[in-house]
Amino acid sequence: MPPAEGNVVFLTPHRSDAEAFARLLEPTLLRVHHANTLDHAGELLRATQARVLVAETTSSDGNWKDILGWLETLHPKVALVLTNDQADARLWSEILHYGAYDLIPKPFHAPEVCRILRGAERHAVSGDARFVSMAS
């Protein structure tokens, strides 16, 4: 697989969503790898050395807080970018408070998605602490 820069893992049970996301990013150097479970996402994060995990706010493995806790424990140098089709200011504020990098609302707008993913990649590489204890 290609080196870490430009790899993004997209955790979604919907292959068609991952394919659409990948098509949106085709003109860029970002390569999208689809994972349908957290275990699969972990395998892809290790194999591709991706620094960004994009995930829906709910998945078969739990909600975004579960995903964030999993990342904090197993992949602390990976930035989490969440996506939701009913995103609002309250959700955005909460995910930032707990340490996710950002929230991308649906439908996706290519320039905004690229800006957020590149920023998340830089953030992860810089090693900035971002997690707030989930117990708080």
C-alpha positions as YAML, in Angstrom:
chain: A
units: angstrom
residues:
- id: 1
  name: MET
  ca: [0.00, 0.00, 0.00]
- id: 2
  name: PRO
  ca: [1.13, 3.62, -0.49]
- id: 3
  name: PRO
  ca: [2.97, 5.51, 2.27]
- id: 4
  name: ALA
  ca: [1.05, 7.16, 5.12]
- id: 5
  name: GLU
  ca: [0.58, 10.58, 3.56]
- id: 6
  name: GLY
  ca: [-2.68, 10.74, 1.71]
- id: 7
  name: ASN
  ca: [-4.30, 7.63, 3.19]
- id: 8
  name: VAL
  ca: [-7.67, 7.95, 4.89]
- id: 9
  name: VAL
  ca: [-9.70, 5.12, 6.41]
- id: 10
  name: PHE
  ca: [-13.47, 5.58, 6.13]
- id: 11
  name: LEU
  ca: [-15.45, 3.51, 8.66]
- id: 12
  name: THR
  ca: [-18.95, 2.93, 7.35]
- id: 13
  name: PRO
  ca: [-21.15, -0.13, 6.91]
- id: 14
  name: HIS
  ca: [-22.21, 1.26, 3.53]
- id: 15
  name: ARG
  ca: [-19.73, 0.43, 0.76]
- id: 16
  name: SER
  ca: [-21.58, 2.80, -1.59]
- id: 17
  name: ASP
  ca: [-20.89, 5.73, 0.81]
- id: 18
  name: ALA
  ca: [-17.19, 4.87, 0.90]
- id: 19
  name: GLU
  ca: [-17.08, 4.58, -2.89]
- id: 20
  name: ALA
  ca: [-18.81, 7.95, -3.31]
- id: 21
  name: PHE
  ca: [-16.38, 9.50, -0.79]
- id: 22
  name: ALA
  ca: [-13.43, 8.02, -2.69]
- id: 23
  name: ARG
  ca: [-14.78, 9.35, -6.03]
- id: 24
  name: LEU
  ca: [-15.15, 12.79, -4.49]
- id: 25
  name: LEU
  ca: [-11.46, 12.71, -3.54]
- id: 26
  name: GLU
  ca: [-10.13, 11.19, -6.79]
- id: 27
  name: PRO
  ca: [-8.73, 14.52, -8.07]
- id: 28
  name: THR
  ca: [-6.67, 14.84, -4.88]
- id: 29
  name: LEU
  ca: [-3.80, 12.76, -3.56]
- id: 30
  name: LEU
  ca: [-6.03, 11.34, -0.82]
- id: 31
  name: ARG
  ca: [-6.68, 7.62, -1.07]
- id: 32
  name: VAL
  ca: [-9.74, 6.25, 0.74]
- id: 33
  name: HIS
  ca: [-9.74, 2.77, 2.28]
- id: 34
  name: HIS
  ca: [-13.15, 1.39, 3.28]
- id: 35
  name: ALA
  ca: [-13.63, -0.39, 6.62]
- id: 36
  name: ASN
  ca: [-16.97, -1.77, 7.76]
- id: 37
  name: THR
  ca: [-15.98, -2.58, 11.38]
- id: 38
  name: LEU
  ca: [-13.59, -1.17, 13.97]
- id: 39
  name: ASP
  ca: [-11.44, -4.29, 13.72]
- id: 40
  name: HIS
  ca: [-11.17, -3.82, 9.96]
- id: 41
  name: ALA
  ca: [-10.42, -0.11, 10.46]
- id: 42
  name: GLY
  ca: [-7.60, -1.04, 12.85]
- id: 43
  name: GLU
  ca: [-6.12, -3.42, 10.28]
- id: 44
  name: LEU
  ca: [-6.26, -0.72, 7.60]
- id: 45
  name: LEU
  ca: [-4.81, 1.96, 9.89]
- id: 46
  name: ARG
  ca: [-1.83, -0.30, 10.59]
- id: 47
  name: ALA
  ca: [-1.40, -1.46, 6.98]
- id: 48
  name: THR
  ca: [-1.66, 1.98, 5.37]
- id: 49
  name: GLN
  ca: [-0.24, 3.99, 8.29]
- id: 50
  name: ALA
  ca: [-3.16, 6.39, 7.73]
- id: 51
  name: ARG
  ca: [-3.33, 9.29, 10.18]
- id: 52
  name: VAL
  ca: [-7.04, 10.04, 9.64]
- id: 53
  name: LEU
  ca: [-10.10, 7.95, 10.38]
- id: 54
  name: VAL
  ca: [-13.39, 9.23, 8.98]
- id: 55
  name: ALA
  ca: [-16.42, 7.64, 10.62]
- id: 56
  name: GLU
  ca: [-20.14, 8.07, 10.79]
- id: 57
  name: THR
  ca: [-21.37, 9.17, 14.21]
- id: 58
  name: THR
  ca: [-23.01, 5.76, 14.68]
- id: 59
  name: SER
  ca: [-21.80, 2.38, 13.53]
- id: 60
  name: SER
  ca: [-22.40, -1.29, 14.21]
- id: 61
  name: ASP
  ca: [-19.56, -1.07, 16.76]
- id: 62
  name: GLY
  ca: [-21.12, 1.79, 18.73]
- id: 63
  name: ASN
  ca: [-21.37, 5.55, 18.62]
- id: 64
  name: TRP
  ca: [-18.71, 8.18, 17.99]
- id: 65
  name: LYS
  ca: [-17.66, 8.24, 21.65]
- id: 66
  name: ASP
  ca: [-16.96, 4.50, 21.46]
- id: 67
  name: ILE
  ca: [-14.88, 5.05, 18.32]
- id: 68
  name: LEU
  ca: [-13.00, 7.92, 19.96]
- id: 69
  name: GLY
  ca: [-12.25, 5.80, 23.03]
- id: 70
  name: TRP
  ca: [-11.03, 2.97, 20.80]
- id: 71
  name: LEU
  ca: [-8.73, 5.36, 18.92]
- id: 72
  name: GLU
  ca: [-7.41, 6.87, 22.16]
- id: 73
  name: THR
  ca: [-6.44, 3.41, 23.39]
- id: 74
  name: LEU
  ca: [-5.18, 1.68, 20.24]
- id: 75
  name: HIS
  ca: [-4.35, 4.43, 17.73]
- id: 76
  name: PRO
  ca: [-3.61, 7.65, 19.66]
- id: 77
  name: LYS
  ca: [-1.83, 9.32, 16.73]
- id: 78
  name: VAL
  ca: [-4.84, 9.05, 14.41]
- id: 79
  name: ALA
  ca: [-7.20, 12.02, 14.05]
- id: 80
  name: LEU
  ca: [-10.93, 11.29, 14.02]
- id: 81
  name: VAL
  ca: [-13.19, 13.14, 11.60]
- id: 82
  name: LEU
  ca: [-16.87, 12.38, 11.98]
- id: 83
  name: THR
  ca: [-19.67, 12.64, 9.47]
- id: 84
  name: ASN
  ca: [-23.42, 12.89, 9.90]
- id: 85
  name: ASP
  ca: [-26.35, 13.80, 7.70]
- id: 86
  name: GLN
  ca: [-28.10, 15.61, 10.55]
- id: 87
  name: ALA
  ca: [-25.11, 17.52, 11.94]
- id: 88
  name: ASP
  ca: [-25.83, 20.58, 14.02]
- id: 89
  name: ALA
  ca: [-23.87, 23.05, 16.15]
- id: 90
  name: ARG
  ca: [-24.51, 21.07, 19.35]
- id: 91
  name: LEU
  ca: [-23.09, 17.84, 17.92]
- id: 92
  name: TRP
  ca: [-20.13, 19.69, 16.40]
- id: 93
  name: SER
  ca: [-19.36, 21.36, 19.74]
- id: 94
  name: GLU
  ca: [-19.59, 18.08, 21.63]
- id: 95
  name: ILE
  ca: [-17.33, 16.13, 19.28]
- id: 96
  name: LEU
  ca: [-14.71, 18.88, 19.39]
- id: 97
  name: HIS
  ca: [-14.92, 19.00, 23.18]
- id: 98
  name: TYR
  ca: [-14.18, 15.29, 23.45]
- id: 99
  name: GLY
  ca: [-11.27, 15.41, 21.04]
- id: 100
  name: ALA
  ca: [-12.42, 14.52, 17.55]
- id: 101
  name: TYR
  ca: [-10.77, 16.73, 14.94]
- id: 102
  name: ASP
  ca: [-13.89, 17.89, 13.10]
- id: 103
  name: LEU
  ca: [-17.34, 17.07, 11.77]
- id: 104
  name: ILE
  ca: [-18.15, 16.92, 8.06]
- id: 105
  name: PRO
  ca: [-21.86, 17.31, 7.37]
- id: 106
  name: LYS
  ca: [-23.54, 15.47, 4.52]
- id: 107
  name: PRO
  ca: [-23.88, 16.07, 1.65]
- id: 108
  name: PHE
  ca: [-20.13, 16.35, 1.15]
- id: 109
  name: HIS
  ca: [-18.58, 19.40, -0.50]
- id: 110
  name: ALA
  ca: [-15.22, 18.41, -2.03]
- id: 111
  name: PRO
  ca: [-13.15, 21.52, -1.18]
- id: 112
  name: GLU
  ca: [-14.36, 21.49, 2.44]
- id: 113
  name: VAL
  ca: [-13.73, 17.75, 2.81]
- id: 114
  name: CYS
  ca: [-10.19, 18.12, 1.44]
- id: 115
  name: ARG
  ca: [-9.44, 21.08, 3.71]
- id: 116
  name: ILE
  ca: [-10.63, 19.19, 6.79]
- id: 117
  name: LEU
  ca: [-8.83, 15.95, 5.93]
- id: 118
  name: ARG
  ca: [-5.52, 17.71, 5.20]
- id: 119
  name: GLY
  ca: [-5.84, 19.65, 8.46]
- id: 120
  name: ALA
  ca: [-6.60, 16.45, 10.37]
- id: 121
  name: GLU
  ca: [-3.57, 14.76, 8.83]
- id: 122
  name: ARG
  ca: [-1.29, 17.67, 9.85]
- id: 123
  name: HIS
  ca: [-2.84, 17.65, 13.32]
- id: 124
  name: ALA
  ca: [-2.19, 13.92, 13.77]
- id: 125
  name: VAL
  ca: [1.38, 14.14, 12.50]
- id: 126
  name: SER
  ca: [2.14, 17.04, 14.86]
- id: 127
  name: GLY
  ca: [1.20, 14.81, 17.80]
- id: 128
  name: ASP
  ca: [-1.05, 17.40, 19.45]
- id: 129
  name: ALA
  ca: [-2.88, 15.98, 22.46]
- id: 130
  name: ARG
  ca: [-6.54, 15.93, 21.61]
- id: 131
  name: PHE
  ca: [-8.37, 13.46, 23.80]
- id: 132
  name: VAL
  ca: [-10.45, 14.50, 26.79]
- id: 133
  name: SER
  ca: [-11.07, 11.72, 29.24]
- id: 134
  name: MET
  ca: [-14.32, 10.02, 28.32]
- id: 135
  name: ALA
  ca: [-15.03, 9.71, 32.05]
- id: 136
  name: SER
  ca: [-15.53, 13.46, 32.40]
...
